[in-house]
Amino acid sequence: MINNTLSLGVQGIQDGMVGMENAARKIARGGVDGPQGTASGAGNLAEPLIDMILYERSVEASAQVVKTADETLGTLLDIRA
């Protein structure tokens, strides 16, 4: 059961990092899309910025899951020893 929890926590961290990368690309593009650099929605960075914050919180929560599972596993090992 702890292995599943650890796996879910690590997967959550990985998913959050991918989401943050995608949001960062959108922010870096600054709303400029297309090969000719036409501005489509230039200045509309609110959504990727909000996404970045949400993914950051998701990574933090997943890291806490991993930390708690690790501490629980350590406690169980101490009890069994």
N, C-alpha and C positions, 0 to 999 in steps of 0.2 A: 504494500500500500504506500509506503514511503517512497519507493522507487517511482511509482506513478505520480506522486505529488512532485517529486524532484523533476521528473520529465516534463510535467505540465508547466512548472515554474520556468524551466529552461526554455521551453517552447514559447512561452509568453514573452520572455526576454528577447528571443530571436525575432518573433513577430513584431514586437514593439520597435526593435532596431530597424527592421525593414521599413516599417511605416514612417519612422523618423527620417530615414534616408529619402524616401519618396517625397515627404513634405519638404525636406531641405532642398531637393531638386526644384520643386515648384517655387520655393522662395527665391532660390538662386536665379531661376529663369525670370522672375519678376513679372509673370504674366505674359511674357513674350513667347509666342508660339509660331510655328511655321518656318519654312526655310528662308524666307525673305526677311525675317525678323519683324513681322507685322505685329503691332501691339493689339492683342485681343484680351481685354480685361486687365490691362496694365494698371498697377496700383491696387488690384484686388488681392491683397496678400492676407487678408483676415482669415480666410478658411485654412490655408496651409499653416499659418501660425497657430491657430487653434488646434489643428491636427497634431502639430509638433508637441504642444503642451499635453494633449491627451495621450499621445504615445509615450511621452516621457513619464507620465503618471502610471501608465500601464507597465512600463519597464520597472519602475520603482516598486509597484505592487508585486510583480512577479519575482523580483529579487528578494522581497520580504518572504514570499512563499518558500523560496529556496532556502533562505536563512533559517526559517522556522523548522522546515523539514530536516535540515542538517542538525540543528540543535536537538530536535526530538530523537533523531537517530543516535546522536551522541549520548543522550540521556539513557536510551534503551540499552546501548552497549555498556554503559557504566553499571546499569542495574544487573545485567547478565554477567558481568565480570566478577 
